[in-house]
Structure formats: C-alpha cells, structure tokens
C-alpha cells in the first residue's frame, strides 16, 4: 500500500467493488458494514 492521500482506495477481495479506507462501496457486501481496518489512525 502506498501512503500519501487522505483516502486509500482498493478493490474489495470479496465482491470486487471499490473500497475506500477498507470500506466497500457495495452495500450488499459485509465489508460495507464492517470495514477492514488494520492500522487505521484517526486524528
Ligand atoms: Zn465488497
């Protein structure tokens, strides 16, 4: 993963939709409701 931007965009490993900071954009996907966050830091 490359840092730098405020948002981290990736592909959902489950449904293939876009993920923003570990949250899937697909509301039918479990990662929409339970985002994947490993080392997320909030300020
Ligand atoms: Zn998904």
mmCIF file of the protein (N, C-alpha, C, O) and its ligand, coordinates in Angstrom:
data_MODEL
# 
_entry.id   MODEL 
# 
loop_
_entity.id 
_entity.type 
_entity.pdbx_number_of_molecules 
1 polymer     1 
2 non-polymer 1 
# 
_entity_poly.entity_id                      1 
_entity_poly.type                           'polypeptide(L)' 
_entity_poly.nstd_linkage                   no 
_entity_poly.nstd_monomer                   no 
_entity_poly.pdbx_seq_one_letter_code       
;(UNK)(UNK)(UNK)(UNK)(UNK)(UNK)(UNK)(UNK)(UNK)(UNK)(UNK)(UNK)(UNK)(UNK)(UNK)(UNK)
(UNK)(UNK)(UNK)(UNK)(UNK)(UNK)(UNK)(UNK)(UNK)(UNK)(UNK)(UNK)(UNK)(UNK)(UNK)(UNK)
(UNK)(UNK)(UNK)(UNK)(UNK)(UNK)(UNK)(UNK)(UNK)(UNK)(UNK)
;
_entity_poly.pdbx_seq_one_letter_code_can   XXXXXXXXXXXXXXXXXXXXXXXXXXXXXXXXXXXXXXXXXXX 
_entity_poly.pdbx_strand_id                 A 
# 
loop_
_entity_poly_seq.entity_id 
_entity_poly_seq.num 
_entity_poly_seq.mon_id 
_entity_poly_seq.hetero 
1 1  UNK n 
1 2  UNK n 
1 3  UNK n 
1 4  UNK n 
1 5  UNK n 
1 6  UNK n 
1 7  UNK n 
1 8  UNK n 
1 9  UNK n 
1 10 UNK n 
1 11 UNK n 
1 12 UNK n 
1 13 UNK n 
1 14 UNK n 
1 15 UNK n 
1 16 UNK n 
1 17 UNK n 
1 18 UNK n 
1 19 UNK n 
1 20 UNK n 
1 21 UNK n 
1 22 UNK n 
1 23 UNK n 
1 24 UNK n 
1 25 UNK n 
1 26 UNK n 
1 27 UNK n 
1 28 UNK n 
1 29 UNK n 
1 30 UNK n 
1 31 UNK n 
1 32 UNK n 
1 33 UNK n 
1 34 UNK n 
1 35 UNK n 
1 36 UNK n 
1 37 UNK n 
1 38 UNK n 
1 39 UNK n 
1 40 UNK n 
1 41 UNK n 
1 42 UNK n 
1 43 UNK n 
# 
loop_
_struct_asym.id 
_struct_asym.entity_id 
A 1 
B 2 
# 
loop_
_chem_comp.id 
_chem_comp.type 
_chem_comp.mon_nstd_flag 
UNK 'L-peptide linking' . 
ZN  non-polymer         . 
# 
_pdbx_entity_nonpoly.entity_id   2 
_pdbx_entity_nonpoly.name        ? 
_pdbx_entity_nonpoly.comp_id     ZN 
# 
_pdbx_nonpoly_scheme.asym_id         B 
_pdbx_nonpoly_scheme.entity_id       2 
_pdbx_nonpoly_scheme.mon_id          ZN 
_pdbx_nonpoly_scheme.ndb_seq_num     1 
_pdbx_nonpoly_scheme.pdb_seq_num     101 
_pdbx_nonpoly_scheme.auth_seq_num    101 
_pdbx_nonpoly_scheme.pdb_mon_id      ZN 
_pdbx_nonpoly_scheme.auth_mon_id     ZN 
_pdbx_nonpoly_scheme.pdb_strand_id   A 
_pdbx_nonpoly_scheme.pdb_ins_code    . 
# 
loop_
_atom_site.group_PDB 
_atom_site.id 
_atom_site.type_symbol 
_atom_site.label_atom_id 
_atom_site.label_alt_id 
_atom_site.label_comp_id 
_atom_site.label_asym_id 
_atom_site.label_entity_id 
_atom_site.label_seq_id 
_atom_site.pdbx_PDB_ins_code 
_atom_site.Cartn_x 
_atom_site.Cartn_y 
_atom_site.Cartn_z 
_atom_site.occupancy 
_atom_site.B_iso_or_equiv 
_atom_site.pdbx_formal_charge 
_atom_site.auth_seq_id 
_atom_site.auth_comp_id 
_atom_site.auth_asym_id 
_atom_site.auth_atom_id 
_atom_site.pdbx_PDB_model_num 
ATOM   1   N  N  . UNK A 1 1  ? 0.834   -1.195  0.000  1.00 0.00 ? 1   UNK A N  1 
ATOM   2   C  CA . UNK A 1 1  ? 0.000   0.000   0.000  1.00 0.00 ? 1   UNK A CA 1 
ATOM   3   C  C  . UNK A 1 1  ? 0.877   1.257   0.000  1.00 0.00 ? 1   UNK A C  1 
ATOM   4   O  O  . UNK A 1 1  ? 1.868   1.344   0.725  1.00 0.00 ? 1   UNK A O  1 
ATOM   5   N  N  . UNK A 1 2  ? 0.493   2.201   -0.812 1.00 0.00 ? 2   UNK A N  1 
ATOM   6   C  CA . UNK A 1 2  ? 1.209   3.461   -0.829 1.00 0.00 ? 2   UNK A CA 1 
ATOM   7   C  C  . UNK A 1 2  ? 0.468   4.490   0.011  1.00 0.00 ? 2   UNK A C  1 
ATOM   8   O  O  . UNK A 1 2  ? -0.746  4.643   -0.119 1.00 0.00 ? 2   UNK A O  1 
ATOM   9   N  N  . UNK A 1 3  ? 1.179   5.185   0.857  1.00 0.00 ? 3   UNK A N  1 
ATOM   10  C  CA . UNK A 1 3  ? 0.538   6.221   1.647  1.00 0.00 ? 3   UNK A CA 1 
ATOM   11  C  C  . UNK A 1 3  ? 0.572   7.533   0.886  1.00 0.00 ? 3   UNK A C  1 
ATOM   12  O  O  . UNK A 1 3  ? 1.060   7.591   -0.242 1.00 0.00 ? 3   UNK A O  1 
ATOM   13  N  N  . UNK A 1 4  ? 0.066   8.561   1.489  1.00 0.00 ? 4   UNK A N  1 
ATOM   14  C  CA . UNK A 1 4  ? 0.132   9.865   0.843  1.00 0.00 ? 4   UNK A CA 1 
ATOM   15  C  C  . UNK A 1 4  ? -1.200  10.555  0.809  1.00 0.00 ? 4   UNK A C  1 
ATOM   16  O  O  . UNK A 1 4  ? -1.325  11.672  1.312  1.00 0.00 ? 4   UNK A O  1 
ATOM   17  N  N  . UNK A 1 5  ? -2.212  9.923   0.226  1.00 0.00 ? 5   UNK A N  1 
ATOM   18  C  CA . UNK A 1 5  ? -3.519  10.560  0.112  1.00 0.00 ? 5   UNK A CA 1 
ATOM   19  C  C  . UNK A 1 5  ? -4.337  10.362  1.356  1.00 0.00 ? 5   UNK A C  1 
ATOM   20  O  O  . UNK A 1 5  ? -4.028  9.516   2.195  1.00 0.00 ? 5   UNK A O  1 
ATOM   21  N  N  . UNK A 1 6  ? -5.393  11.154  1.472  1.00 0.00 ? 6   UNK A N  1 
ATOM   22  C  CA . UNK A 1 6  ? -6.276  11.029  2.628  1.00 0.00 ? 6   UNK A CA 1 
ATOM   23  C  C  . UNK A 1 6  ? -7.138  9.769   2.544  1.00 0.00 ? 6   UNK A C  1 
ATOM   24  O  O  . UNK A 1 6  ? -7.638  9.272   3.553  1.00 0.00 ? 6   UNK A O  1 
ATOM   25  N  N  . UNK A 1 7  ? -7.299  9.268   1.324  1.00 0.00 ? 7   UNK A N  1 
ATOM   26  C  CA . UNK A 1 7  ? -8.119  8.074   1.143  1.00 0.00 ? 7   UNK A CA 1 
ATOM   27  C  C  . UNK A 1 7  ? -7.291  6.951   0.560  1.00 0.00 ? 7   UNK A C  1 
ATOM   28  O  O  . UNK A 1 7  ? -6.422  7.163   -0.286 1.00 0.00 ? 7   UNK A O  1 
ATOM   29  N  N  . UNK A 1 8  ? -7.576  5.768   1.024  1.00 0.00 ? 8   UNK A N  1 
ATOM   30  C  CA . UNK A 1 8  ? -6.914  4.604   0.467  1.00 0.00 ? 8   UNK A CA 1 
ATOM   31  C  C  . UNK A 1 8  ? -7.949  3.800   -0.303 1.00 0.00 ? 8   UNK A C  1 
ATOM   32  O  O  . UNK A 1 8  ? -8.896  3.275   0.283  1.00 0.00 ? 8   UNK A O  1 
ATOM   33  N  N  . UNK A 1 9  ? -7.771  3.704   -1.615 1.00 0.00 ? 9   UNK A N  1 
ATOM   34  C  CA . UNK A 1 9  ? -8.734  3.018   -2.463 1.00 0.00 ? 9   UNK A CA 1 
ATOM   35  C  C  . UNK A 1 9  ? -8.154  1.684   -2.907 1.00 0.00 ? 9   UNK A C  1 
ATOM   36  O  O  . UNK A 1 9  ? -7.001  1.589   -3.328 1.00 0.00 ? 9   UNK A O  1 
ATOM   37  N  N  . UNK A 1 10 ? -8.982  0.667   -2.800 1.00 0.00 ? 10  UNK A N  1 
ATOM   38  C  CA . UNK A 1 10 ? -8.531  -0.650  -3.229 1.00 0.00 ? 10  UNK A CA 1 
ATOM   39  C  C  . UNK A 1 10 ? -9.741  -1.440  -3.715 1.00 0.00 ? 10  UNK A C  1 
ATOM   40  O  O  . UNK A 1 10 ? -10.876 -0.969  -3.644 1.00 0.00 ? 10  UNK A O  1 
ATOM   41  N  N  . UNK A 1 11 ? -9.483  -2.633  -4.203 1.00 0.00 ? 11  UNK A N  1 
ATOM   42  C  CA . UNK A 1 11 ? -10.572 -3.494  -4.639 1.00 0.00 ? 11  UNK A CA 1 
ATOM   43  C  C  . UNK A 1 11 ? -10.964 -4.437  -3.520 1.00 0.00 ? 11  UNK A C  1 
ATOM   44  O  O  . UNK A 1 11 ? -10.110 -5.011  -2.845 1.00 0.00 ? 11  UNK A O  1 
ATOM   45  N  N  . UNK A 1 12 ? -12.252 -4.588  -3.332 1.00 0.00 ? 12  UNK A N  1 
ATOM   46  C  CA . UNK A 1 12 ? -12.739 -5.498  -2.313 1.00 0.00 ? 12  UNK A CA 1 
ATOM   47  C  C  . UNK A 1 12 ? -12.384 -6.937  -2.692 1.00 0.00 ? 12  UNK A C  1 
ATOM   48  O  O  . UNK A 1 12 ? -12.673 -7.372  -3.807 1.00 0.00 ? 12  UNK A O  1 
ATOM   49  N  N  . UNK A 1 13 ? -11.765 -7.673  -1.779 1.00 0.00 ? 13  UNK A N  1 
ATOM   50  C  CA . UNK A 1 13 ? -11.405 -9.059  -2.066 1.00 0.00 ? 13  UNK A CA 1 
ATOM   51  C  C  . UNK A 1 13 ? -12.620 -9.977  -2.107 1.00 0.00 ? 13  UNK A C  1 
ATOM   52  O  O  . UNK A 1 13 ? -12.536 -11.102 -2.600 1.00 0.00 ? 13  UNK A O  1 
ATOM   53  N  N  . UNK A 1 14 ? -13.731 -9.503  -1.598 1.00 0.00 ? 14  UNK A N  1 
ATOM   54  C  CA . UNK A 1 14 ? -14.920 -10.338 -1.506 1.00 0.00 ? 14  UNK A CA 1 
ATOM   55  C  C  . UNK A 1 14 ? -15.829 -10.191 -2.716 1.00 0.00 ? 14  UNK A C  1 
ATOM   56  O  O  . UNK A 1 14 ? -16.272 -11.186 -3.290 1.00 0.00 ? 14  UNK A O  1 
ATOM   57  N  N  . UNK A 1 15 ? -16.111 -8.929  -3.111 1.00 0.00 ? 15  UNK A N  1 
ATOM   58  C  CA . UNK A 1 15 ? -17.067 -8.711  -4.194 1.00 0.00 ? 15  UNK A CA 1 
ATOM   59  C  C  . UNK A 1 15 ? -16.449 -7.993  -5.388 1.00 0.00 ? 15  UNK A C  1 
ATOM   60  O  O  . UNK A 1 15 ? -17.049 -7.960  -6.462 1.00 0.00 ? 15  UNK A O  1 
ATOM   61  N  N  . UNK A 1 16 ? -15.256 -7.416  -5.217 1.00 0.00 ? 16  UNK A N  1 
ATOM   62  C  CA . UNK A 1 16 ? -14.578 -6.778  -6.327 1.00 0.00 ? 16  UNK A CA 1 
ATOM   63  C  C  . UNK A 1 16 ? -14.940 -5.325  -6.527 1.00 0.00 ? 16  UNK A C  1 
ATOM   64  O  O  . UNK A 1 16 ? -14.439 -4.692  -7.456 1.00 0.00 ? 16  UNK A O  1 
ATOM   65  N  N  . UNK A 1 17 ? -15.795 -4.779  -5.683 1.00 0.00 ? 17  UNK A N  1 
ATOM   66  C  CA . UNK A 1 17 ? -16.136 -3.364  -5.765 1.00 0.00 ? 17  UNK A CA 1 
ATOM   67  C  C  . UNK A 1 17 ? -15.022 -2.522  -5.158 1.00 0.00 ? 17  UNK A C  1 
ATOM   68  O  O  . UNK A 1 17 ? -14.094 -3.044  -4.541 1.00 0.00 ? 17  UNK A O  1 
ATOM   69  N  N  . UNK A 1 18 ? -15.129 -1.223  -5.342 1.00 0.00 ? 18  UNK A N  1 
ATOM   70  C  CA . UNK A 1 18 ? -14.130 -0.333  -4.765 1.00 0.00 ? 18  UNK A CA 1 
ATOM   71  C  C  . UNK A 1 18 ? -14.268 -0.281  -3.258 1.00 0.00 ? 18  UNK A C  1 
ATOM   72  O  O  . UNK A 1 18 ? -15.366 -0.328  -2.703 1.00 0.00 ? 18  UNK A O  1 
ATOM   73  N  N  . UNK A 1 19 ? -13.119 -0.182  -2.618 1.00 0.00 ? 19  UNK A N  1 
ATOM   74  C  CA . UNK A 1 19 ? -13.123 0.013   -1.180 1.00 0.00 ? 19  UNK A CA 1 
ATOM   75  C  C  . UNK A 1 19 ? -12.438 1.325   -0.864 1.00 0.00 ? 19  UNK A C  1 
ATOM   76  O  O  . UNK A 1 19 ? -11.387 1.638   -1.424 1.00 0.00 ? 19  UNK A O  1 
ATOM   77  N  N  . UNK A 1 20 ? -13.022 2.075   0.013  1.00 0.00 ? 20  UNK A N  1 
ATOM   78  C  CA . UNK A 1 20 ? -12.437 3.330   0.467  1.00 0.00 ? 20  UNK A CA 1 
ATOM   79  C  C  . UNK A 1 20 ? -12.040 3.177   1.919  1.00 0.00 ? 20  UNK A C  1 
ATOM   80  O  O  . UNK A 1 20 ? -12.884 2.984   2.794  1.00 0.00 ? 20  UNK A O  1 
ATOM   81  N  N  . UNK A 1 21 ? -10.746 3.266   2.162  1.00 0.00 ? 21  UNK A N  1 
ATOM   82  C  CA . UNK A 1 21 ? -10.235 3.083   3.523  1.00 0.00 ? 21  UNK A CA 1 
ATOM   83  C  C  . UNK A 1 21 ? -10.763 1.795   4.154  1.00 0.00 ? 21  UNK A C  1 
ATOM   84  O  O  . UNK A 1 21 ? -11.060 1.746   5.348  1.00 0.00 ? 21  UNK A O  1 
ATOM   85  N  N  . UNK A 1 22 ? -10.871 0.765   3.334  1.00 0.00 ? 22  UNK A N  1 
ATOM   86  C  CA . UNK A 1 22 ? -11.290 -0.526  3.860  1.00 0.00 ? 22  UNK A CA 1 
ATOM   87  C  C  . UNK A 1 22 ? -12.789 -0.732  3.884  1.00 0.00 ? 22  UNK A C  1 
ATOM   88  O  O  . UNK A 1 22 ? -13.270 -1.796  4.273  1.00 0.00 ? 22  UNK A O  1 
ATOM   89  N  N  . UNK A 1 23 ? -13.544 0.306   3.459  1.00 0.00 ? 23  UNK A N  1 
ATOM   90  C  CA . UNK A 1 23 ? -14.998 0.145   3.439  1.00 0.00 ? 23  UNK A CA 1 
ATOM   91  C  C  . UNK A 1 23 ? -15.469 -0.054  2.011  1.00 0.00 ? 23  UNK A C  1 
ATOM   92  O  O  . UNK A 1 23 ? -15.245 0.792   1.145  1.00 0.00 ? 23  UNK A O  1 
ATOM   93  N  N  . UNK A 1 24 ? -16.115 -1.165  1.780  1.00 0.00 ? 24  UNK A N  1 
ATOM   94  C  CA . UNK A 1 24 ? -16.621 -1.490  0.461  1.00 0.00 ? 24  UNK A CA 1 
ATOM   95  C  C  . UNK A 1 24 ? -17.801 -0.592  0.101  1.00 0.00 ? 24  UNK A C  1 
ATOM   96  O  O  . UNK A 1 24 ? -18.645 -0.281  0.941  1.00 0.00 ? 24  UNK A O  1 
ATOM   97  N  N  . UNK A 1 25 ? -17.838 -0.179  -1.187 1.00 0.00 ? 25  UNK A N  1 
ATOM   98  C  CA . UNK A 1 25 ? -18.942 0.693   -1.607 1.00 0.00 ? 25  UNK A CA 1 
ATOM   99  C  C  . UNK A 1 25 ? -20.220 -0.099  -1.860 1.00 0.00 ? 25  UNK A C  1 
ATOM   100 O  O  . UNK A 1 25 ? -21.300 0.482   -1.967 1.00 0.00 ? 25  UNK A O  1 
ATOM   101 N  N  . UNK A 1 26 ? -20.104 -1.391  -1.954 1.00 0.00 ? 26  UNK A N  1 
ATOM   102 C  CA . UNK A 1 26 ? -21.251 -2.251  -2.201 1.00 0.00 ? 26  UNK A CA 1 
ATOM   103 C  C  . UNK A 1 26 ? -22.013 -2.511  -0.903 1.00 0.00 ? 26  UNK A C  1 
ATOM   104 O  O  . UNK A 1 26 ? -21.511 -3.169  0.009  1.00 0.00 ? 26  UNK A O  1 
ATOM   105 N  N  . UNK A 1 27 ? -23.226 -1.986  -0.841 1.00 0.00 ? 27  UNK A N  1 
ATOM   106 C  CA . UNK A 1 27 ? -23.993 -2.106  0.412  1.00 0.00 ? 27  UNK A CA 1 
ATOM   107 C  C  . UNK A 1 27 ? -24.440 -3.527  0.693  1.00 0.00 ? 27  UNK A C  1 
ATOM   108 O  O  . UNK A 1 27 ? -24.873 -3.848  1.800  1.00 0.00 ? 27  UNK A O  1 
ATOM   109 N  N  . UNK A 1 28 ? -24.331 -4.383  -0.326 1.00 0.00 ? 28  UNK A N  1 
ATOM   110 C  CA . UNK A 1 28 ? -24.664 -5.787  -0.115 1.00 0.00 ? 28  UNK A CA 1 
ATOM   111 C  C  . UNK A 1 28 ? -23.477 -6.578  0.427  1.00 0.00 ? 28  UNK A C  1 
ATOM   112 O  O  . UNK A 1 28 ? -23.594 -7.756  0.768  1.00 0.00 ? 28  UNK A O  1 
ATOM   113 N  N  . UNK A 1 29 ? -22.359 -5.915  0.495  1.00 0.00 ? 29  UNK A N  1 
ATOM   114 C  CA . UNK A 1 29 ? -21.146 -6.597  0.929  1.00 0.00 ? 29  UNK A CA 1 
ATOM   115 C  C  . UNK A 1 29 ? -20.931 -6.392  2.428  1.00 0.00 ? 29  UNK A C  1 
ATOM   116 O  O  . UNK A 1 29 ? -21.210 -5.319  2.963  1.00 0.00 ? 29  UNK A O  1 
ATOM   117 N  N  . UNK A 1 30 ? -20.449 -7.399  3.075  1.00 0.00 ? 30  UNK A N  1 
ATOM   118 C  CA . UNK A 1 30 ? -20.263 -7.302  4.521  1.00 0.00 ? 30  UNK A CA 1 
ATOM   119 C  C  . UNK A 1 30 ? -19.231 -6.248  4.894  1.00 0.00 ? 30  UNK A C  1 
ATOM   120 O  O  . UNK A 1 30 ? -19.277 -5.680  5.985  1.00 0.00 ? 30  UNK A O  1 
ATOM   121 N  N  . UNK A 1 31 ? -18.292 -5.991  3.973  1.00 0.00 ? 31  UNK A N  1 
ATOM   122 C  CA . UNK A 1 31 ? -17.261 -5.004  4.276  1.00 0.00 ? 31  UNK A CA 1 
ATOM   123 C  C  . UNK A 1 31 ? -17.790 -3.575  4.183  1.00 0.00 ? 31  UNK A C  1 
ATOM   124 O  O  . UNK A 1 31 ? -17.103 -2.631  4.574  1.00 0.00 ? 31  UNK A O  1 
ATOM   125 N  N  . UNK A 1 32 ? -19.003 -3.414  3.670  1.00 0.00 ? 32  UNK A N  1 
ATOM   126 C  CA . UNK A 1 32 ? -19.604 -2.079  3.718  1.00 0.00 ? 32  UNK A CA 1 
ATOM   127 C  C  . UNK A 1 32 ? -19.989 -1.744  5.153  1.00 0.00 ? 32  UNK A C  1 
ATOM   128 O  O  . UNK A 1 32 ? -19.863 -0.602  5.596  1.00 0.00 ? 32  UNK A O  1 
ATOM   129 N  N  . UNK A 1 33 ? -20.448 -2.735  5.850  1.00 0.00 ? 33  UNK A N  1 
ATOM   130 C  CA . UNK A 1 33 ? -20.926 -2.533  7.228  1.00 0.00 ? 33  UNK A CA 1 
ATOM   131 C  C  . UNK A 1 33 ? -19.825 -2.792  8.242  1.00 0.00 ? 33  UNK A C  1 
ATOM   132 O  O  . UNK A 1 33 ? -19.818 -2.234  9.339  1.00 0.00 ? 33  UNK A O  1 
ATOM   133 N  N  . UNK A 1 34 ? -18.892 -3.654  7.846  1.00 0.00 ? 34  UNK A N  1 
ATOM   134 C  CA . UNK A 1 34 ? -17.784 -3.952  8.735  1.00 0.00 ? 34  UNK A CA 1 
ATOM   135 C  C  . UNK A 1 34 ? -16.489 -3.741  7.984  1.00 0.00 ? 34  UNK A C  1 
ATOM   136 O  O  . UNK A 1 34 ? -15.875 -4.701  7.518  1.00 0.00 ? 34  UNK A O  1 
ATOM   137 N  N  . UNK A 1 35 ? -16.062 -2.480  7.861  1.00 0.00 ? 35  UNK A N  1 
ATOM   138 C  CA . UNK A 1 35 ? -14.871 -2.156  7.081  1.00 0.00 ? 35  UNK A CA 1 
ATOM   139 C  C  . UNK A 1 35 ? -13.630 -2.857  7.617  1.00 0.00 ? 35  UNK A C  1 
ATOM   140 O  O  . UNK A 1 35 ? -13.462 -3.078  8.817  1.00 0.00 ? 35  UNK A O  1 
ATOM   141 N  N  . UNK A 1 36 ? -12.768 -3.194  6.657  1.00 0.00 ? 36  UNK A N  1 
ATOM   142 C  CA . UNK A 1 36 ? -11.495 -3.782  7.055  1.00 0.00 ? 36  UNK A CA 1 
ATOM   143 C  C  . UNK A 1 36 ? -10.549 -2.650  7.452  1.00 0.00 ? 36  UNK A C  1 
ATOM   144 O  O  . UNK A 1 36 ? -10.209 -1.794  6.634  1.00 0.00 ? 36  UNK A O  1 
ATOM   145 N  N  . UNK A 1 37 ? -10.145 -2.657  8.668  1.00 0.00 ? 37  UNK A N  1 
ATOM   146 C  CA . UNK A 1 37 ? -9.195  -1.652  9.126  1.00 0.00 ? 37  UNK A CA 1 
ATOM   147 C  C  . UNK A 1 37 ? -8.130  -2.340  9.952  1.00 0.00 ? 37  UNK A C  1 
ATOM   148 O  O  . UNK A 1 37 ? -8.417  -2.943  10.986 1.00 0.00 ? 37  UNK A O  1 
ATOM   149 N  N  . UNK A 1 38 ? -6.903  -2.243  9.485  1.00 0.00 ? 38  UNK A N  1 
ATOM   150 C  CA . UNK A 1 38 ? -5.849  -2.846  10.294 1.00 0.00 ? 38  UNK A CA 1 
ATOM   151 C  C  . UNK A 1 38 ? -5.115  -1.815  11.135 1.00 0.00 ? 38  UNK A C  1 
ATOM   152 O  O  . UNK A 1 38 ? -5.125  -1.871  12.365 1.00 0.00 ? 38  UNK A O  1 
ATOM   153 N  N  . UNK A 1 39 ? -4.475  -0.870  10.448 1.00 0.00 ? 39  UNK A N  1 
ATOM   154 C  CA . UNK A 1 39 ? -3.737  0.126   11.220 1.00 0.00 ? 39  UNK A CA 1 
ATOM   155 C  C  . UNK A 1 39 ? -4.252  1.511   10.908 1.00 0.00 ? 39  UNK A C  1 
ATOM   156 O  O  . UNK A 1 39 ? -3.478  2.427   10.631 1.00 0.00 ? 39  UNK A O  1 
ATOM   157 N  N  . UNK A 1 40 ? -5.545  1.656   10.954 1.00 0.00 ? 40  UNK A N  1 
ATOM   158 C  CA . UNK A 1 40 ? -6.148  2.956   10.693 1.00 0.00 ? 40  UNK A CA 1 
ATOM   159 C  C  . UNK A 1 40 ? -5.937  3.889   11.883 1.00 0.00 ? 40  UNK A C  1 
ATOM   160 O  O  . UNK A 1 40 ? -6.181  3.537   13.037 1.00 0.00 ? 40  UNK A O  1 
ATOM   161 N  N  . UNK A 1 41 ? -5.475  5.090   11.550 1.00 0.00 ? 41  UNK A N  1 
ATOM   162 C  CA . UNK A 1 41 ? -5.292  6.068   12.610 1.00 0.00 ? 41  UNK A CA 1 
ATOM   163 C  C  . UNK A 1 41 ? -6.223  7.234   12.384 1.00 0.00 ? 41  UNK A C  1 
ATOM   164 O  O  . UNK A 1 41 ? -6.263  7.804   11.294 1.00 0.00 ? 41  UNK A O  1 
ATOM   165 N  N  . UNK A 1 42 ? -6.954  7.582   13.384 1.00 0.00 ? 42  UNK A N  1 
ATOM   166 C  CA . UNK A 1 42 ? -7.853  8.717   13.254 1.00 0.00 ? 42  UNK A CA 1 
ATOM   167 C  C  . UNK A 1 42 ? -7.363  9.863   14.120 1.00 0.00 ? 42  UNK A C  1 
ATOM   168 O  O  . UNK A 1 42 ? -6.946  9.685   15.264 1.00 0.00 ? 42  UNK A O  1 
ATOM   169 N  N  . UNK A 1 43 ? -7.431  11.035  13.533 1.00 0.00 ? 43  UNK A N  1 
ATOM   170 C  CA . UNK A 1 43 ? -6.976  12.203  14.290 1.00 0.00 ? 43  UNK A CA 1 
ATOM   171 C  C  . UNK A 1 43 ? -8.145  13.105  14.627 1.00 0.00 ? 43  UNK A C  1 
ATOM   172 O  O  . UNK A 1 43 ? -7.961  14.142  15.264 1.00 0.00 ? 43  UNK A O  1 
HETATM 173 ZN ZN . ZN  B 2 .  ? -17.177 -5.809  -1.062 1.00 0.00 ? 101 ZN  A ZN 1 
# 
